[in-house]
Amino acid sequence: MPKGKSVTIKLPSSDSEHSEGSPAPSESSLSSLESELGGSDKIPKPSGEAGRPGRGGYNLEDQLGWGEDSFKNLKQFVNKAIKKHLDTTKCRSQQDRQALDTMCNLVTAKFPDMDSFENCWPILDLIQMCLKYLSSRAWQKRRISGSSSRAAKGEKSRGKSPKSKS
């Protein structure tokens, strides 16, 4: 059985060893919170998951407020770029980080308004929704082709036979 990876984090042992730009341990954490809330002029990501407005998420098209045609153009561009630059058999979390960054840069170059959003979250949400669909379709195709090849070889299914309702 494979063992999990271990990660070691080295913490500074004195106030003089903290990273440049980060607050010293003696500073109030409220100062960093204030800079996060008030210092950024970019639009933060709403809570929840895109595409799940009835379950604590939000409608991405409504959040962007661009109108139907502009959103459709964005979505089509992102979908084409995904098929060209990403592995459509994998979900977003399994994608190469550089490929995702490339996607964000391509989309922002074509749609400069995307630069108004923190960490290009609308682009990443579109990527996630598209890859969720495409990777599940790829998985289904593999599953179907795997079961049809077993059937062609005359192998029996290992699962239980379905129960009939009486």
N, C-alpha and C positions, 0 to 999 in steps of 0.2 A: 504494500500500500504506500503511495507516494506521500511524502511529508510536505506540509505547507511551508511557504517561504517565510523566513523571519526577517524583520526589519528592525534595525537599531537606530534610535534617534538620539543624537547627542544634544543635550541641553546646555546652555551656557552656565558656567559655575559662578560667575560674578557679573555685576552690572556692566563692567567694561567689555564683556565678550559678546554682547548682543549685536545682531546684524544691523548694518547701517540702514537707516530708513524705518526700522521697526522701533516701537516704543520700548524704553527701558522697563524692566520688570516693576520698577517703583512708580511708573506713570500710571495714571488711571486708564482703565480699559474703556471708559466712556469717551475719551478723546478719539480713539480709533472708531468707535461706533458712530460718533457724530460725523466723522469724515466719510464714512461709508454711506450714511443716510443723506447728508447735505452736500457733500463734496462732489458727487457724481451728477453730471447733467444728462446721463444716459438713462434710458427707460429700463427699469428692473423687470426681471421675469416674474410673472404672476405665480402665485402658489398653485400647486397641483400639476396635472399632466395635460398637455394639449390634446384636444380631441375627446376629452372626457368631461364635458361641462356638467353633466348630471351627477357625476361622482366626485365632486370636489375639484375638478379641473376647469379648463377654460376652452373657449372657441378661439383658435388662433386668428382666424380671419377677423373676428370682432375685435380682438386685442390690437391688431395692427391698424384697423380703421382705414384701410386703403381703398375699399370698394371692391366689388366682385371681379372686375376685369383686371385690375392691377394685381390682386391676390392670385388670380388664375395664371397670369404671366409669370409671377414669382414661382409658383408651384411647378409649372411646366419646366422652367429653367432649372430649378433645383432637381427635379426628377431626371432630366436628361444628364445633368452633371453627375448625379449619383451613379448612373449606369456607366458613365465614362471613367470616373475616378475612384469609386469605392467597390468593395467586394459585396455584391448583392446577396450573397448566401449567408452573410453575417449581420448581426444586429449592430446598432451604433456603438455599444460598449465594447465590441470586439474589433472595431475598426482601428486602423493605424492613426495615431494622433496627428501626424503630419498630413495625411490625406484629408482629415477633417478640417485642419487649418487651411489647407489649399481650397477646400470647398467654401469655407467662410470667406476667404479672400476673393474667389471667383464671383461669388454671389454679391458681395459688397461692391466689387468693381462694376457689376452690371446694374445693381440697385443700391446707389449710394445712401439712400435713407436707412439701410440696414445698419449703418455705422452709428445710428442713434440709439441702438439697443445694447445693453450690457452683455458682453461676451457673446455677441451675435446669437442670442437665444432663439429668435424666431427661425433662423436658418437651421440650428441644431434640432429644433422641434420638428421642422419639416423633414429633415434627414431621418430623425428617429421614427416618425410615422411611416415614411416611405420604406425604410429598411425593415421595419417591423412586419410590414405586409410582404415585401419581396423575400425576406429571409424565411418567413413562414411558408410561402409558396414553394420555395426551393426545398425546404424540409419535407413538405407534403409530396413533391415530385420524387424526391429520393426514396421516401417511404413507399410510395406506390410502385415505383420501378423495382425496388427491392423485393416487395411482396410478389410482384408479377414474375420476377426471375426465379424466386423460390417455387412458385406454382408451376413454372415451365419445367423445372427440374424434378417435379413430383414430390417436393417436400411438403409435409403436413404442417399446418399452423400449430404453434405451441400454445396459443391462447385457448381459453374455454370457449365452447360453442355458445352462441347467444341463446338466452332463455326466451322462450315464446310466452307471450301473455295469454292467460286463459280467461 
